[in-house]
Amino acid sequence: MSLAVKRAHVPADPADGYRVLVDRLWPRGLAKSALALDLWAKELAPSTALRQWFGHDPARWDGFRHRYAAELDASAEHWRPLAERAARHPVTLLYAARDEQHNHALALKAYLDHWLATHGPR
């Protein structure tokens, strides 16, 4: 199983494997032609309301992760194919946020890792 997280502004590496942008909005200042991308999965991003509530405030990180997990619980049809790919091949989740410690891609990775460890393909 191989899931990684990387800022969209960091150059691609062959080790990234399948590269998936998991932001609802295109990263500012980044030309679409400049981003080596296999999939733009807008539906994996947190809802606009949740993203605005969080506002990248580290004090809201735990609450954000729980609320985002609830959103993901309701949309398995969007993330399950990606989790199943990650069970067999490297997948890199790309995000645009500047905060490398508190962002939805990290929360998504933790969610997918947990699912793979407990329910995923064997």
C-alpha positions in Angstrom: 0.0 0.0 0.0 1.4 3.4 -1.0 -0.3 6.7 -0.4 1.7 9.9 -0.3 0.8 13.6 0.1 2.5 16.4 -1.7 1.9 20.1 -2.4 0.8 20.6 -6.0 3.5 23.3 -6.4 6.3 20.7 -5.8 7.6 19.2 -9.0 6.5 15.7 -10.0 8.7 12.7 -9.4 8.4 9.3 -11.0 8.0 7.8 -7.6 4.7 9.7 -7.1 2.9 7.1 -9.2 -0.7 8.1 -9.9 -1.1 11.8 -9.1 -4.5 13.1 -7.9 -5.4 16.7 -7.2 -7.8 16.6 -4.3 -8.7 20.3 -4.2 -12.1 21.7 -5.3 -10.4 24.8 -6.7 -7.4 24.8 -9.1 -4.2 25.8 -7.3 -3.5 29.6 -7.6 -0.5 30.5 -9.7 -0.1 27.1 -11.3 -0.8 26.6 -15.0 -2.8 23.5 -15.8 -0.1 22.6 -18.3 2.5 22.7 -15.5 0.9 20.2 -13.2 1.7 16.5 -14.0 -1.7 15.1 -13.1 -3.6 11.9 -13.7 -6.9 12.9 -12.1 -8.5 16.0 -10.7 -10.8 14.6 -8.0 -12.8 17.7 -6.9 -15.4 15.4 -5.2 -12.8 14.3 -2.7 -12.3 17.8 -1.4 -14.1 18.9 1.7 -17.4 20.8 1.1 -17.1 24.5 0.7 -18.9 25.1 4.0 -16.4 22.8 5.8 -13.4 24.3 4.1 -14.6 27.8 5.1 -15.4 26.8 8.7 -11.9 25.3 9.1 -10.0 28.2 7.5 -6.7 26.3 8.1 -7.0 27.2 11.8 -4.9 24.6 13.7 -7.2 24.9 16.7 -10.0 23.5 14.5 -7.9 20.6 13.1 -9.4 17.8 15.2 -13.0 19.0 14.5 -12.2 19.4 10.8 -10.9 15.8 10.5 -14.0 14.4 12.2 -16.4 16.4 10.0 -14.4 15.7 6.9 -14.5 11.9 7.7 -18.3 12.1 8.0 -18.4 13.7 4.6 -16.2 10.9 3.2 -18.3 8.2 4.9 -21.2 9.5 2.7 -19.2 9.4 -0.5 -17.4 6.0 -0.7 -18.2 5.8 -4.5 -15.7 8.6 -5.0 -12.8 7.6 -2.8 -13.0 3.8 -2.8 -11.6 3.3 -6.4 -8.6 5.5 -5.4 -8.1 3.5 -2.2 -8.2 0.3 -4.1 -5.6 1.6 -6.6 -3.4 2.7 -3.7 -3.6 -0.9 -2.3 -1.6 -2.0 -5.3 0.2 1.0 -6.8 1.7 4.3 -5.6 -0.8 7.1 -5.4 0.1 10.7 -4.5 -2.6 13.1 -3.2 -1.9 16.7 -4.4 -3.1 19.8 -2.5 -2.5 23.5 -2.8 -2.7 24.7 0.9 0.4 26.3 2.3 0.0 24.6 5.7 1.8 21.3 5.3 0.7 20.1 8.8 -3.0 20.9 8.7 -4.6 20.3 5.4 -7.4 18.1 3.9 -5.0 15.9 1.9 -3.4 14.7 5.2 -6.8 14.0 6.6 -7.9 12.2 3.4 -4.7 10.1 3.5 -5.3 9.1 7.2 -8.9 8.2 6.3 -7.8 6.1 3.3 -5.0 4.5 5.3 -7.4 3.5 8.0 -9.9 2.1 5.6 -7.2 0.1 3.8 -5.9 -1.3 7.0 -9.3 -2.4 8.3 -11.6 -3.0 5.3 -9.5 -2.7 2.2 -8.6 -5.3 -0.4 -6.3 -8.0 1.0 
